[in-house]
Amino acid sequence: MVFIMNKSSARIAVTALLGLCLIMPGFSCAKKPSGNRVDMDQINYDDSTNYELLFKNQAEKQKERENRYKKDEF
């Protein structure tokens, strides 16, 4: 079975393919979520975990988020 394209359907097909080629890189380059990673300083030599560093980092991130939109009181 042969599909014969006229000029208008060929233009539509080329436009669709071109649009698809321009849109797809936008989705692939999106910011990817950060994975669960452990800082090397958090692991002790005896393979135990030092949670102090983990909670310190979380507290700093939370303070940063809270202070992001805080304005000076002048």
C-alpha positions in Angstrom: 0.0 0.0 0.0 1.5 3.3 -1.1 0.6 6.6 0.6 0.8 9.5 -1.9 1.2 12.9 -0.3 0.1 16.1 -1.9 1.8 19.4 -1.1 -0.4 20.4 1.8 -0.1 17.1 3.6 3.6 17.1 3.0 3.9 20.6 4.6 1.8 19.5 7.6 4.0 16.4 8.0 7.3 18.4 7.8 5.9 21.1 10.1 4.9 18.4 12.7 8.3 16.7 12.5 10.1 20.0 12.8 8.0 21.0 15.7 8.6 17.7 17.4 12.4 18.0 16.9 12.3 21.5 18.5 10.1 20.5 21.4 11.7 17.2 22.5 15.1 18.6 23.6 13.2 20.9 26.0 11.8 17.9 27.8 15.1 16.0 27.9 17.1 19.0 29.3 14.7 19.6 32.2 16.1 19.9 35.7 16.3 16.4 37.1 15.5 15.7 40.7 18.5 15.2 43.0 19.0 11.7 44.1 19.5 10.5 47.7 23.2 10.9 48.2 25.2 10.6 51.4 28.1 12.9 52.2 31.3 11.0 52.8 31.8 12.9 56.1 28.6 11.3 57.3 30.0 7.8 57.3 32.4 6.9 60.1 35.3 4.5 59.7 33.5 1.7 61.4 30.6 1.9 58.8 28.3 3.6 61.2 26.4 6.8 60.3 26.9 10.2 61.8 23.4 11.7 61.7 24.6 15.0 63.2 25.8 16.2 59.8 22.7 15.1 58.0 20.4 17.0 60.4 22.7 20.1 60.3 22.4 20.2 56.5 18.6 19.8 56.6 18.4 22.6 59.2 20.5 24.9 57.0 18.4 24.2 53.9 15.2 24.9 55.9 16.6 28.2 57.2 17.6 29.2 53.7 14.1 28.5 52.4 12.5 30.5 55.2 14.9 33.5 54.7 14.6 33.5 51.0 11.6 35.9 50.8 12.3 37.7 54.1 12.7 41.5 53.7 14.7 43.9 55.8 12.7 45.8 58.4 14.1 49.2 57.6 
